[in-house]
Amino acid sequence: MGYIAIADKLGASSREAVGMLRRMGIDVVMLTGDNAATAKAIADAAGVAKYTAQVLPDDKAAAVAEFKSAGQVVGMVVGMVGDGVNDAHVLAAAGMLNPVIAGAAMALSSLSVVSNSLLLRRWGRR
């Protein structure tokens, strides 16, 4: 018997960035499509106190809309960071980017990952 586990690696500066945001008075919330165990591990490692796991892309957009409507009362600005093509519409829903620019940025991000993977593959053959 055995198993294989695959997980995204947290960036080295992620915990520091979250801490900096919190010191600035910014409430950091993580919404992720990952399962609960993975979400908890990443949230703990990054220093994020509030997180929700197994969130579908449309549910992320709804959460951003809720944060924005709550912000209208207290003057809060909602920001969003995403790492996948399916996050483009959520980025746009936060008012951070025009939907066309958000989609293009996410597509270029994916293109960069694929290009680097192909370069690594070629590099390994030497």
N, C-alpha and C positions, 0 to 999 in steps of 0.2 A: 504494500500500500504506500501511497505517497500523494503529494499534492504540489501544485505549483501556485505561487502567489505573485501577482504583479501589482505594483503600486507606483503612482507618481512620486517622484522625489521632491521634497519641499526645497525651494530655493534657499541658499545660504543666508540671504538677507531678509527673508520673509518675516521671521519673528521680530527682527529689528524694525522693519517697516510698519508692522502692525502696532508695535509698541509706540512708535513715533506718532502714528495716527491717533492712538488712544490718548497720548499726552497732549495732543492738540485739541482734545475734546470731541474727537470723531468716534461715533459708535460704529464698530466694525461687526458686520454680520456675514457669515458664510452660508451661501445656498449652493448645494452641490447635488449632483445626480448620483454620487457615490453612495454605497451602503452605509448604514449607521456606524459600524465599527471603523471603517476607513475614515469617515467624516470626523469621528471623535479623535482618532489618532492625528489627523492633519490639523484639526482645530487646536488640540492640545499643544502640538509641536509649534504651531504658529502663534500661539497666545490669543486665539480667538475664543471669547467666552460664549458668544451666541452663534449657533449654527443649526441648520436644518438639512437633513440627509434625504436622499432619494427624491429630489425635486426635479420635475420635468421642465424643459425649457419654457413652455407656456406658463407654468406655475412660477418660474423665476420672474417673468414679465409681470405677472399679477402681483407678486410680492413687491417689486420695484414700484408699481403703481400705488400700492398701499402705503409704502414708505413716503412716496411723494405727496399723497393726499394728507397724510399725517403731518408732513413738513409744511404744508400750507398754513397750518395753525401756528407753528412755532418758527417759521422761517428757515426750515432745514433744507439743505441741498442734498440730493441723493446722487451718489456716484456708483459706478459699476465697473468691475474688472472681470473679464472673461478670457478663457483660454481655448475655446472651441468654436467652430463655425456655427454651431447651434446657439451661440450666445449673441450673435450679431443683432437680432431683434431686441434682445434684452438691453444691450448697450444703447441702442437707439431709444428705447423706452425710458432710460434714465435721463434724456435731453442732452447727453454728453456728445453724441455724434449724430450727424445726419444718417438715416438708415442706409443710404447708398455707400457712404464712406465707411460705416461700420461693417457692412458686408464685404466691401473691398479689402478692408484691413484684415478681417478674419481669413479671407481667401488668400491674401498674401502671406499671412502667418502660416497657413497650411502648406503653401507652396515652398516656403522657407524650410519647413521641417522635412518635406519630401526631398528637396534638393540636397540638404545636408546629409540625409540618410543615403542618398545615391553616392555622394562624395565619399562618405565613410566606407561604403561597400567597395568602391574603387580603390581606396587607400589600403584596405585590408588585403588586397591581392598582390601587393608588391613583394 
